[in-house]
Amino acid sequence: MKKNVVILSTLTSFLLLFSCKEDKLTEVVEVPLPTKEEKITIGSPNDVKADPGSFEMTKLPFNYDALAPDIRTLTLETHYSKHYLSYTNAFNKEIVSTEFENMPLEDILKKMPLTNLKLRQNAGGYYNHTLYFNILTPKEQTPKDTLAGSINKEFGSFNNLTNQFKAQSEKQFGSGWVWLVVDRYGKLQITTTDNQDNPLMKNALIPGTPIMGIDLWEHAYYLDYQNRKGSYIDAFYNHINWEKVNEYYIEALKKVKKV
């Protein structure tokens, strides 16, 4: 009897991929924990492939252990091959045979009705995670070139940007994201969104193009840091690919005709 209760408890802990209600979206991804007798097998990010659809997963240019010990192997593998994969597949399914199927991603995010909660959650989840994995690197970097100059001009120094970004991340309540964006005037700003929303959507507090973002859903850090979110924020900051962020910055400036 006791064994059956344990099994039932485990099964109810890991439900279907997404649970969606009219007023609230909750992400639940099936990631069973190993028993003492089981060995955890970590694969390669090159083996992860989304189902055929309009959008593909970005390729992770390093192995799952490349960011350890700051972001450990199991955490990165789970985040990439379970959560990101799930958002990609669900997003592609949502747009099949709709006006969004062949539309550029940023246009989808700007034009989609926010009342379509499944599309909103999955389109945001796909975009947000694509950017997140694109700006991670094993080697610690600092901003250079055009971005470095703009950070010094608009924030006073790189340390000021870092302190403000980390402070905003600490204050973010519940699941969500903190972003460095280029606003409609070409200015760098820090902003936040809840759940899988992002600053390209109609409800953005500060509309703009994200060039950097930190995932503050628990799936991004709980296996490593539990309730110590600040430690995860510090760890993330050690692995930002500022060269890639600079590329995004130049692209965003072109959109607002500032270069």
PyRosetta script that sets phi, psi and omega in degrees:
from pyrosetta import init, pose_from_sequence

init()
pose = pose_from_sequence("MKKNVVILSTLTSFLLLFSCKEDKLTEVVEVPLPTKEEKITIGSPNDVKADPGSFEMTKLPFNYDALAPDIRTLTLETHYSKHYLSYTNAFNKEIVSTEFENMPLEDILKKMPLTNLKLRQNAGGYYNHTLYFNILTPKEQTPKDTLAGSINKEFGSFNNLTNQFKAQSEKQFGSGWVWLVVDRYGKLQITTTDNQDNPLMKNALIPGTPIMGIDLWEHAYYLDYQNRKGSYIDAFYNHINWEKVNEYYIEALKKVKKV")
pose.set_psi(1, -46.3)
pose.set_omega(1, 178.6)
pose.set_phi(2, -58.8)
pose.set_psi(2, -40.5)
pose.set_omega(2, 179.3)
pose.set_phi(3, -62.9)
pose.set_psi(3, -40.7)
pose.set_omega(3, 179.5)
pose.set_phi(4, -64.3)
pose.set_psi(4, -36.9)
pose.set_omega(4, 178.8)
pose.set_phi(5, -64.9)
pose.set_psi(5, -41.2)
pose.set_omega(5, 179.0)
pose.set_phi(6, -63.3)
pose.set_psi(6, -44.8)
pose.set_omega(6, 179.7)
pose.set_phi(7, -62.1)
pose.set_psi(7, -44.8)
pose.set_omega(7, -179.6)
pose.set_phi(8, -62.9)
pose.set_psi(8, -40.7)
pose.set_omega(8, 179.2)
pose.set_phi(9, -62.7)
pose.set_psi(9, -41.3)
pose.set_omega(9, 179.8)
pose.set_phi(10, -65.3)
pose.set_psi(10, -43.8)
pose.set_omega(10, -178.8)
pose.set_phi(11, -64.1)
pose.set_psi(11, -39.1)
pose.set_omega(11, -178.6)
pose.set_phi(12, -74.3)
pose.set_psi(12, -17.1)
pose.set_omega(12, 179.4)
pose.set_phi(13, -76.9)
pose.set_psi(13, -27.4)
pose.set_omega(13, -177.7)
pose.set_phi(14, -121.7)
pose.set_psi(14, 93.4)
pose.set_omega(14, -174.3)
pose.set_phi(15, -88.5)
pose.set_psi(15, -154.1)
pose.set_omega(15, 178.7)
pose.set_phi(16, -70.8)
pose.set_psi(16, 174.4)
pose.set_omega(16, -175.4)
pose.set_phi(17, -57.2)
pose.set_psi(17, -51.6)
pose.set_omega(17, 180.0)
pose.set_phi(18, -134.6)
pose.set_psi(18, 139.0)
pose.set_omega(18, 172.9)
pose.set_phi(19, -111.8)
pose.set_psi(19, 121.3)
pose.set_omega(19, -173.3)
pose.set_phi(20, -123.3)
pose.set_psi(20, 124.4)
pose.set_omega(20, 173.3)
pose.set_phi(21, -114.4)
pose.set_psi(21, 170.4)
pose.set_omega(21, -177.0)
pose.set_phi(22, -63.1)
pose.set_psi(22, -34.9)
pose.set_omega(22, -173.0)
pose.set_phi(23, -109.3)
pose.set_psi(23, -3.3)
pose.set_omega(23, -176.1)
pose.set_phi(24, -157.0)
pose.set_psi(24, 140.4)
pose.set_omega(24, 176.4)
pose.set_phi(25, -112.4)
pose.set_psi(25, 135.1)
pose.set_omega(25, 178.5)
pose.set_phi(26, -129.1)
pose.set_psi(26, 130.3)
pose.set_omega(26, 178.0)
pose.set_phi(27, -90.5)
pose.set_psi(27, 124.1)
pose.set_omega(27, 175.3)
pose.set_phi(28, -134.1)
pose.set_psi(28, 109.5)
pose.set_omega(28, -178.4)
pose.set_phi(29, -108.8)
pose.set_psi(29, 135.4)
pose.set_omega(29, -177.3)
pose.set_phi(30, -74.6)
pose.set_psi(30, 105.6)
pose.set_omega(30, 178.1)
pose.set_phi(31, -132.3)
pose.set_psi(31, 82.6)
pose.set_omega(31, -175.8)
pose.set_phi(32, -65.9)
pose.set_psi(32, 140.2)
pose.set_omega(32, 177.6)
pose.set_phi(33, -81.9)
pose.set_psi(33, 143.7)
pose.set_omega(33, -178.6)
pose.set_phi(34, -74.4)
pose.set_psi(34, 151.1)
pose.set_omega(34, 172.3)
pose.set_phi(35, -80.9)
pose.set_psi(35, 172.6)
pose.set_omega(35, -179.7)
pose.set_phi(36, -62.2)
pose.set_psi(36, -28.4)
pose.set_omega(36, -176.6)
pose.set_phi(37, -83.2)
pose.set_psi(37, -16.5)
pose.set_omega(37, -176.3)
pose.set_phi(38, -89.5)
pose.set_psi(38, 147.5)
pose.set_omega(38, 174.6)
pose.set_phi(39, -104.2)
pose.set_psi(39, 137.8)
pose.set_omega(39, 179.4)
pose.set_phi(40, -79.3)
pose.set_psi(40, 125.1)
pose.set_omega(40, 178.8)
pose.set_phi(41, -106.2)
pose.set_psi(41, 119.1)
pose.set_omega(41, 179.7)
pose.set_phi(42, -101.4)
pose.set_psi(42, 125.6)
pose.set_omega(42, -179.8)
pose.set_phi(43, -90.7)
pose.set_psi(43, -155.1)
pose.set_omega(43, 179.3)
pose.set_phi(44, -114.9)
pose.set_psi(44, 141.3)
pose.set_omega(44, 176.1)
pose.set_phi(45, -60.5)
pose.set_psi(45, -22.5)
pose.set_omega(45, 178.3)
pose.set_phi(46, -68.2)
pose.set_psi(46, -17.9)
pose.set_omega(46, -179.3)
pose.set_phi(47, -86.6)
pose.set_psi(47, -8.4)
pose.set_omega(47, -175.9)
pose.set_phi(48, -88.0)
pose.set_psi(48, 120.7)
pose.set_omega(48, -179.7)
pose.set_phi(49, -136.7)
pose.set_psi(49, 131.5)
pose.set_omega(49, 176.6)
pose.set_phi(50, -75.0)
pose.set_psi(50, 160.7)
pose.set_omega(50, 174.0)
pose.set_phi(51, -63.7)
pose.set_psi(51, 155.1)
pose.set_omega(51, 179.5)
pose.set_phi(52, -56.9)
pose.set_psi(52, 136.9)
pose.set_omega(52, -179.2)
pose.set_phi(53, -177.6)
pose.set_psi(53, -174.0)
pose.set_omega(53, -176.4)
pose.set_phi(54, -67.2)
pose.set_psi(54, -30.9)
pose.set_omega(54, -174.0)
pose.set_phi(55, -125.7)
pose.set_psi(55, 143.0)
pose.set_omega(55, -179.8)
pose.set_phi(56, -111.7)
pose.set_psi(56, 161.6)
pose.set_omega(56, 174.4)
pose.set_phi(57, -74.0)
pose.set_psi(57, 143.4)
pose.set_omega(57, 172.3)
pose.set_phi(58, -71.0)
pose.set_psi(58, 146.3)
pose.set_omega(58, -179.2)
pose.set_phi(59, -79.4)
pose.set_psi(59, 133.0)
pose.set_omega(59, 175.5)
pose.set_phi(60, -81.1)
pose.set_psi(60, 118.0)
pose.set_omega(60, -172.3)
pose.set_phi(61, -84.9)
pose.set_psi(61, 20.4)
pose.set_omega(61, 177.6)
pose.set_phi(62, -154.2)
pose.set_psi(62, 165.1)
pose.set_omega(62, -179.8)
pose.set_phi(63, -76.5)
pose.set_psi(63, 165.9)
pose.set_omega(63, -176.0)
pose.set_phi(64, -63.6)
pose.set_psi(64, -23.1)
pose.set_omega(64, -178.2)
pose.set_phi(65, -91.4)
pose.set_psi(65, 4.1)
pose.set_omega(65, -171.5)
pose.set_phi(66, -71.3)
pose.set_psi(66, -22.1)
pose.set_omega(66, -177.2)
pose.set_phi(67, -102.1)
pose.set_psi(67, -0.4)
pose.set_omega(67, -179.9)
pose.set_phi(68, -69.1)
pose.set_psi(68, 148.2)
pose.set_omega(68, 4.4)
pose.set_phi(69, -88.3)
pose.set_psi(69, -0.9)
pose.set_omega(69, -178.2)
pose.set_phi(70, -62.2)
pose.set_psi(70, -48.9)
pose.set_omega(70, 172.3)
pose.set_phi(71, -124.8)
pose.set_psi(71, 110.5)
pose.set_omega(71, -168.8)
pose.set_phi(72, -76.7)
pose.set_psi(72, 166.1)
pose.set_omega(72, -172.1)
pose.set_phi(73, -56.5)
pose.set_psi(73, -50.6)
pose.set_omega(73, -177.1)
pose.set_phi(74, -64.3)
pose.set_psi(74, -38.5)
pose.set_omega(74, 178.7)
pose.set_phi(75, -62.0)
pose.set_psi(75, -48.5)
pose.set_omega(75, -178.1)
pose.set_phi(76, -67.0)
pose.set_psi(76, -40.4)
pose.set_omega(76, 179.1)
pose.set_phi(77, -63.1)
pose.set_psi(77, -43.8)
pose.set_omega(77, 179.5)
pose.set_phi(78, -65.4)
pose.set_psi(78, -43.5)
pose.set_omega(78, -178.4)
pose.set_phi(79, -63.4)
pose.set_psi(79, -44.7)
pose.set_omega(79, -175.7)
pose.set_phi(80, -78.8)
pose.set_psi(80, -51.5)
pose.set_omega(80, -170.2)
pose.set_phi(81, -87.1)
pose.set_psi(81, -11.2)
pose.set_omega(81, 177.4)
pose.set_phi(82, -110.3)
pose.set_psi(82, -62.8)
pose.set_omega(82, -173.7)
pose.set_phi(83, -71.3)
pose.set_psi(83, -52.4)
pose.set_omega(83, -179.5)
pose.set_phi(84, -62.2)
pose.set_psi(84, -43.7)
pose.set_omega(84, 177.5)
pose.set_phi(85, -59.0)
pose.set_psi(85, -43.1)
pose.set_omega(85, -178.3)
pose.set_phi(86, -64.0)
pose.set_psi(86, -43.1)
pose.set_omega(86, 177.2)
pose.set_phi(87, -63.1)
pose.set_psi(87, -40.2)
pose.set_omega(87, -179.3)
pose.set_phi(88, -62.1)
pose.set_psi(88, -49.2)
pose.set_omega(88, -179.3)
pose.set_phi(89, -64.1)
pose.set_psi(89, -42.5)
pose.set_omega(89, -178.2)
pose.set_phi(90, -67.1)
pose.set_psi(90, -39.0)
pose.set_omega(90, 178.4)
pose.set_phi(91, -63.3)
pose.set_psi(91, -47.0)
pose.set_omega(91, 179.3)
pose.set_phi(92, -60.2)
pose.set_psi(92, -38.2)
pose.set_omega(92, 178.6)
pose.set_phi(93, -66.4)
pose.set_psi(93, -37.7)
pose.set_omega(93, -177.0)
pose.set_phi(94, -65.9)
pose.set_psi(94, -29.6)
pose.set_omega(94, -173.8)
pose.set_phi(95, -99.7)
pose.set_psi(95, -1.1)
pose.set_omega(95, 178.1)
pose.set_phi(96, -59.2)
pose.set_psi(96, 131.1)
pose.set_omega(96, 177.6)
pose.set_phi(97, 60.5)
pose.set_psi(97, 30.2)
pose.set_omega(97, 174.3)
pose.set_phi(98, -120.3)
pose.set_psi(98, 173.6)
pose.set_omega(98, 178.7)
pose.set_phi(99, -64.4)
pose.set_psi(99, -16.2)
pose.set_omega(99, -175.8)
pose.set_phi(100, -91.3)
pose.set_psi(100, -6.8)
pose.set_omega(100, -170.6)
pose.set_phi(101, -59.1)
pose.set_psi(101, -39.1)
pose.set_omega(101, -177.6)
pose.set_phi(102, -113.9)
pose.set_psi(102, 19.7)
pose.set_omega(102, -178.1)
pose.set_phi(103, -90.6)
pose.set_psi(103, 143.9)
pose.set_omega(103, 174.4)
pose.set_phi(104, -56.4)
pose.set_psi(104, 147.1)
pose.set_omega(104, -172.7)
pose.set_phi(105, -58.2)
pose.set_psi(105, -46.9)
pose.set_omega(105, -178.0)
pose.set_phi(106, -62.9)
pose.set_psi(106, -34.4)
pose.set_omega(106, 177.8)
pose.set_phi(107, -66.7)
pose.set_psi(107, -38.4)
pose.set_omega(107, 177.0)
pose.set_phi(108, -59.5)
pose.set_psi(108, -47.4)
pose.set_omega(108, -177.0)
pose.set_phi(109, -64.6)
pose.set_psi(109, -34.4)
pose.set_omega(109, -179.1)
pose.set_phi(110, -77.8)
pose.set_psi(110, -31.0)
pose.set_omega(110, -171.1)
pose.set_phi(111, -102.4)
pose.set_psi(111, -21.3)
pose.set_omega(111, -173.7)
pose.set_phi(112, -65.6)
pose.set_psi(112, 145.5)
pose.set_omega(112, 176.6)
pose.set_phi(113, -71.8)
pose.set_psi(113, 130.5)
pose.set_omega(113, -178.6)
pose.set_phi(114, -70.9)
pose.set_psi(114, -12.3)
pose.set_omega(114, 176.1)
pose.set_phi(115, -75.1)
pose.set_psi(115, -16.7)
pose.set_omega(115, 174.9)
pose.set_phi(116, -83.3)
pose.set_psi(116, 88.1)
pose.set_omega(116, -169.3)
pose.set_phi(117, -66.8)
pose.set_psi(117, -36.5)
pose.set_omega(117, 179.6)
pose.set_phi(118, -66.0)
pose.set_psi(118, -45.4)
pose.set_omega(118, 179.3)
pose.set_phi(119, -64.6)
pose.set_psi(119, -43.9)
pose.set_omega(119, 179.7)
pose.set_phi(120, -58.3)
pose.set_psi(120, -47.0)
pose.set_omega(120, -178.7)
pose.set_phi(121, -66.5)
pose.set_psi(121, -44.3)
pose.set_omega(121, -174.0)
pose.set_phi(122, -80.3)
pose.set_psi(122, -36.5)
pose.set_omega(122, 175.5)
pose.set_phi(123, -65.3)
pose.set_psi(123, -44.1)
pose.set_omega(123, 177.0)
pose.set_phi(124, -64.1)
pose.set_psi(124, -44.2)
pose.set_omega(124, 179.6)
pose.set_phi(125, -60.6)
pose.set_psi(125, -38.7)
pose.set_omega(125, 178.1)
pose.set_phi(126, -67.6)
pose.set_psi(126, -50.6)
pose.set_omega(126, -177.8)
pose.set_phi(127, -61.9)
pose.set_psi(127, -47.4)
pose.set_omega(127, -175.2)
pose.set_phi(128, -61.9)
pose.set_psi(128, -44.3)
pose.set_omega(128, -178.7)
pose.set_phi(129, -71.8)
pose.set_psi(129, -32.3)
pose.set_omega(129, 176.5)
pose.set_phi(130, -61.1)
pose.set_psi(130, -46.4)
pose.set_omega(130, 178.9)
pose.set_phi(131, -65.4)
pose.set_psi(131, -43.1)
pose.set_omega(131, -178.3)
pose.set_phi(132, -56.8)
pose.set_psi(132, -49.5)
pose.set_omega(132, -178.2)
pose.set_phi(133, -73.2)
pose.set_psi(133, -22.9)
pose.set_omega(133, 177.2)
pose.set_phi(134, -74.0)
pose.set_psi(134, -21.5)
pose.set_omega(134, -175.3)
pose.set_phi(135, -107.5)
pose.set_psi(135, 17.5)
pose.set_omega(135, 175.0)
pose.set_phi(136, -99.0)
pose.set_psi(136, 145.7)
pose.set_omega(136, 178.8)
pose.set_phi(137, -149.7)
pose.set_psi(137, 147.6)
pose.set_omega(137, 177.1)
pose.set_phi(138, -67.5)
pose.set_psi(138, -27.4)
pose.set_omega(138, -174.0)
pose.set_phi(139, -98.1)
pose.set_psi(139, 133.0)
pose.set_omega(139, 178.9)
pose.set_phi(140, -69.0)
pose.set_psi(140, 134.1)
pose.set_omega(140, -178.0)
pose.set_phi(141, -131.3)
pose.set_psi(141, 168.4)
pose.set_omega(141, 168.9)
pose.set_phi(142, -131.1)
pose.set_psi(142, 156.5)
pose.set_omega(142, -178.4)
pose.set_phi(143, -62.3)
pose.set_psi(143, 145.9)
pose.set_omega(143, 177.0)
pose.set_phi(144, -136.0)
pose.set_psi(144, 178.2)
pose.set_omega(144, 171.1)
pose.set_phi(145, 58.1)
pose.set_psi(145, -141.4)
pose.set_omega(145, -173.6)
pose.set_phi(146, -60.0)
pose.set_psi(146, -42.8)
pose.set_omega(146, -177.8)
pose.set_phi(147, -62.4)
pose.set_psi(147, -42.8)
pose.set_omega(147, -179.3)
pose.set_phi(148, -59.2)
pose.set_psi(148, -43.1)
pose.set_omega(148, 178.9)
pose.set_phi(149, -63.7)
pose.set_psi(149, -40.7)
pose.set_omega(149, -179.4)
pose.set_phi(150, -69.4)
pose.set_psi(150, -37.7)
pose.set_omega(150, 177.5)
pose.set_phi(151, -62.5)
pose.set_psi(151, -45.0)
pose.set_omega(151, 179.1)
pose.set_phi(152, -63.6)
pose.set_psi(152, -37.2)
pose.set_omega(152, -178.9)
pose.set_phi(153, -70.9)
pose.set_psi(153, -43.1)
pose.set_omega(153, -171.1)
pose.set_phi(154, -94.2)
pose.set_psi(154, -24.0)
pose.set_omega(154, 179.4)
pose.set_phi(155, -114.6)
pose.set_psi(155, -8.2)
pose.set_omega(155, -179.3)
pose.set_phi(156, 94.5)
pose.set_psi(156, -36.8)
pose.set_omega(156, 178.8)
pose.set_phi(157, -171.4)
pose.set_psi(157, 164.6)
pose.set_omega(157, 175.7)
pose.set_phi(158, -64.8)
pose.set_psi(158, -36.2)
pose.set_omega(158, 178.0)
pose.set_phi(159, -62.9)
pose.set_psi(159, -38.1)
pose.set_omega(159, 177.5)
pose.set_phi(160, -63.9)
pose.set_psi(160, -43.9)
pose.set_omega(160, 176.3)
pose.set_phi(161, -59.3)
pose.set_psi(161, -47.3)
pose.set_omega(161, -178.8)
pose.set_phi(162, -58.7)
pose.set_psi(162, -47.3)
pose.set_omega(162, -178.5)
pose.set_phi(163, -64.2)
pose.set_psi(163, -40.3)
pose.set_omega(163, 179.7)
pose.set_phi(164, -69.4)
pose.set_psi(164, -40.9)
pose.set_omega(164, -179.5)
pose.set_phi(165, -65.4)
pose.set_psi(165, -45.3)
pose.set_omega(165, -179.5)
pose.set_phi(166, -66.3)
pose.set_psi(166, -39.5)
pose.set_omega(166, 179.5)
pose.set_phi(167, -63.8)
pose.set_psi(167, -41.8)
pose.set_omega(167, 178.5)
pose.set_phi(168, -66.0)
pose.set_psi(168, -36.8)
pose.set_omega(168, 178.4)
pose.set_phi(169, -66.1)
pose.set_psi(169, -39.7)
pose.set_omega(169, 177.7)
pose.set_phi(170, -63.5)
pose.set_psi(170, -36.5)
pose.set_omega(170, -175.9)
pose.set_phi(171, -80.3)
pose.set_psi(171, -18.5)
pose.set_omega(171, -178.3)
pose.set_phi(172, -60.8)
pose.set_psi(172, 120.5)
pose.set_omega(172, -176.6)
pose.set_phi(173, -91.6)
pose.set_psi(173, 129.2)
pose.set_omega(173, 177.2)
pose.set_phi(174, 72.8)
pose.set_psi(174, -162.3)
pose.set_omega(174, -176.1)
pose.set_phi(175, -75.2)
pose.set_psi(175, 138.0)
pose.set_omega(175, 178.6)
pose.set_phi(176, 168.2)
pose.set_psi(176, -162.9)
pose.set_omega(176, -175.3)
pose.set_phi(177, -139.0)
pose.set_psi(177, 152.3)
pose.set_omega(177, 168.4)
pose.set_phi(178, -118.9)
pose.set_psi(178, 137.4)
pose.set_omega(178, -169.9)
pose.set_phi(179, -127.1)
pose.set_psi(179, 149.0)
pose.set_omega(179, 160.3)
pose.set_phi(180, -104.4)
pose.set_psi(180, 119.3)
pose.set_omega(180, -174.2)
pose.set_phi(181, -124.6)
pose.set_psi(181, 159.5)
pose.set_omega(181, 168.0)
pose.set_phi(182, -102.3)
pose.set_psi(182, 115.6)
pose.set_omega(182, -175.9)
pose.set_phi(183, -80.3)
pose.set_psi(183, -177.1)
pose.set_omega(183, -174.1)
pose.set_phi(184, -65.3)
pose.set_psi(184, -15.0)
pose.set_omega(184, 178.7)
pose.set_phi(185, -100.3)
pose.set_psi(185, 2.7)
pose.set_omega(185, 179.8)
pose.set_phi(186, 86.0)
pose.set_psi(186, 10.5)
pose.set_omega(186, -178.4)
pose.set_phi(187, -93.0)
pose.set_psi(187, 143.5)
pose.set_omega(187, 175.2)
pose.set_phi(188, -78.4)
pose.set_psi(188, 132.7)
pose.set_omega(188, 177.4)
pose.set_phi(189, -142.2)
pose.set_psi(189, 153.4)
pose.set_omega(189, 173.7)
pose.set_phi(190, -101.9)
pose.set_psi(190, 132.8)
pose.set_omega(190, -180.0)
pose.set_phi(191, -147.2)
pose.set_psi(191, 171.1)
pose.set_omega(191, -177.9)
pose.set_phi(192, -129.8)
pose.set_psi(192, 157.2)
pose.set_omega(192, 170.9)
pose.set_phi(193, -140.9)
pose.set_psi(193, 154.8)
pose.set_omega(193, 177.9)
pose.set_phi(194, -92.5)
pose.set_psi(194, 158.9)
pose.set_omega(194, 174.9)
pose.set_phi(195, 52.4)
pose.set_psi(195, -124.9)
pose.set_omega(195, 177.8)
pose.set_phi(196, -111.1)
pose.set_psi(196, 23.6)
pose.set_omega(196, 173.5)
pose.set_phi(197, -71.8)
pose.set_psi(197, 164.3)
pose.set_omega(197, 175.3)
pose.set_phi(198, -150.9)
pose.set_psi(198, 168.9)
pose.set_omega(198, -172.7)
pose.set_phi(199, -68.4)
pose.set_psi(199, -4.0)
pose.set_omega(199, 175.0)
pose.set_phi(200, -82.4)
pose.set_psi(200, -15.0)
pose.set_omega(200, -174.8)
pose.set_phi(201, -81.4)
pose.set_psi(201, 163.8)
pose.set_omega(201, -174.3)
pose.set_phi(202, -64.5)
pose.set_psi(202, -24.1)
pose.set_omega(202, -175.7)
pose.set_phi(203, -94.0)
pose.set_psi(203, 10.9)
pose.set_omega(203, -174.4)
pose.set_phi(204, -63.9)
pose.set_psi(204, 134.2)
pose.set_omega(204, 174.7)
pose.set_phi(205, -66.4)
pose.set_psi(205, -41.8)
pose.set_omega(205, 174.3)
pose.set_phi(206, -125.6)
pose.set_psi(206, 96.1)
pose.set_omega(206, 179.8)
pose.set_phi(207, -63.0)
pose.set_psi(207, 140.7)
pose.set_omega(207, 178.8)
pose.set_phi(208, 174.3)
pose.set_psi(208, -179.7)
pose.set_omega(208, 179.1)
pose.set_phi(209, -99.6)
pose.set_psi(209, 118.0)
pose.set_omega(209, 179.2)
pose.set_phi(210, -67.1)
pose.set_psi(210, 137.2)
pose.set_omega(210, 173.3)
pose.set_phi(211, -119.8)
pose.set_psi(211, -11.0)
pose.set_omega(211, 175.6)
pose.set_phi(212, -156.8)
pose.set_psi(212, 142.7)
pose.set_omega(212, 178.5)
pose.set_phi(213, -154.5)
pose.set_psi(213, 144.4)
pose.set_omega(213, 177.0)
pose.set_phi(214, -112.2)
pose.set_psi(214, 130.6)
pose.set_omega(214, 178.4)
pose.set_phi(215, -80.4)
pose.set_psi(215, 118.7)
pose.set_omega(215, -179.5)
pose.set_phi(216, -110.5)
pose.set_psi(216, 15.2)
pose.set_omega(216, 167.6)
pose.set_phi(217, -68.2)
pose.set_psi(217, 148.1)
pose.set_omega(217, -177.1)
pose.set_phi(218, -62.4)
pose.set_psi(218, -25.0)
pose.set_omega(218, -179.8)
pose.set_phi(219, -63.6)
pose.set_psi(219, -18.4)
pose.set_omega(219, -178.3)
pose.set_phi(220, -80.4)
pose.set_psi(220, -18.2)
pose.set_omega(220, -172.5)
pose.set_phi(221, -146.6)
pose.set_psi(221, -11.9)
pose.set_omega(221, -167.5)
pose.set_phi(222, -67.4)
pose.set_psi(222, -33.4)
pose.set_omega(222, 178.0)
pose.set_phi(223, -62.1)
pose.set_psi(223, -28.6)
pose.set_omega(223, -178.5)
pose.set_phi(224, -93.4)
pose.set_psi(224, -44.3)
pose.set_omega(224, -166.5)
pose.set_phi(225, -120.4)
pose.set_psi(225, -4.8)
pose.set_omega(225, -178.0)
pose.set_phi(226, 50.9)
pose.set_psi(226, -119.8)
pose.set_omega(226, -177.1)
pose.set_phi(227, -86.5)
pose.set_psi(227, 1.3)
pose.set_omega(227, -177.7)
pose.set_phi(228, -88.2)
pose.set_psi(228, 68.0)
pose.set_omega(228, -176.3)
pose.set_phi(229, -60.9)
pose.set_psi(229, -35.4)
pose.set_omega(229, -179.4)
pose.set_phi(230, -60.2)
pose.set_psi(230, -34.8)
pose.set_omega(230, 178.4)
pose.set_phi(231, -67.0)
pose.set_psi(231, -37.6)
pose.set_omega(231, 176.7)
pose.set_phi(232, -65.8)
pose.set_psi(232, -41.5)
pose.set_omega(232, 179.9)
pose.set_phi(233, -60.0)
pose.set_psi(233, -44.1)
pose.set_omega(233, 176.6)
pose.set_phi(234, -61.7)
pose.set_psi(234, -42.2)
pose.set_omega(234, -178.9)
pose.set_phi(235, -64.1)
pose.set_psi(235, -44.8)
pose.set_omega(235, 177.3)
pose.set_phi(236, -57.2)
pose.set_psi(236, -44.3)
pose.set_omega(236, -175.5)
pose.set_phi(237, -64.7)
pose.set_psi(237, -23.8)
pose.set_omega(237, 177.1)
pose.set_phi(238, -72.6)
pose.set_psi(238, -12.5)
pose.set_omega(238, -172.2)
pose.set_phi(239, -127.0)
pose.set_psi(239, 28.0)
pose.set_omega(239, 176.6)
pose.set_phi(240, -81.2)
pose.set_psi(240, 128.4)
pose.set_omega(240, 176.9)
pose.set_phi(241, -84.6)
pose.set_psi(241, 88.3)
pose.set_omega(241, -175.1)
pose.set_phi(242, -68.1)
pose.set_psi(242, -22.4)
pose.set_omega(242, 174.4)
pose.set_phi(243, -64.6)
pose.set_psi(243, -42.0)
pose.set_omega(243, 178.0)
pose.set_phi(244, -69.2)
pose.set_psi(244, -40.2)
pose.set_omega(244, 177.5)
pose.set_phi(245, -60.6)
pose.set_psi(245, -38.4)
pose.set_omega(245, 177.1)
pose.set_phi(246, -63.4)
pose.set_psi(246, -39.0)
pose.set_omega(246, 176.3)
pose.set_phi(247, -61.4)
pose.set_psi(247, -44.8)
pose.set_omega(247, 177.7)
pose.set_phi(248, -62.6)
pose.set_psi(248, -36.1)
pose.set_omega(248, -179.4)
pose.set_phi(249, -64.0)
pose.set_psi(249, -46.4)
pose.set_omega(249, 179.4)
pose.set_phi(250, -62.1)
pose.set_psi(250, -42.2)
pose.set_omega(250, 178.7)
pose.set_phi(251, -62.6)
pose.set_psi(251, -41.8)
pose.set_omega(251, -179.1)
pose.set_phi(252, -67.0)
pose.set_psi(252, -37.5)
pose.set_omega(252, 177.6)
pose.set_phi(253, -63.8)
pose.set_psi(253, -36.8)
pose.set_omega(253, 178.3)
pose.set_phi(254, -63.4)
pose.set_psi(254, -35.0)
pose.set_omega(254, -178.9)
pose.set_phi(255, -66.6)
pose.set_psi(255, -32.6)
pose.set_omega(255, 178.7)
pose.set_phi(256, -100.6)
pose.set_psi(256, 13.4)
pose.set_omega(256, 174.1)
pose.set_phi(257, 58.1)
pose.set_psi(257, 44.7)
pose.set_omega(257, 177.2)
pose.set_phi(258, -105.5)
pose.set_psi(258, 2.4)
pose.set_omega(258, 173.7)
pose.set_phi(259, -137.7)
pose.dump_pdb("model.pdb")
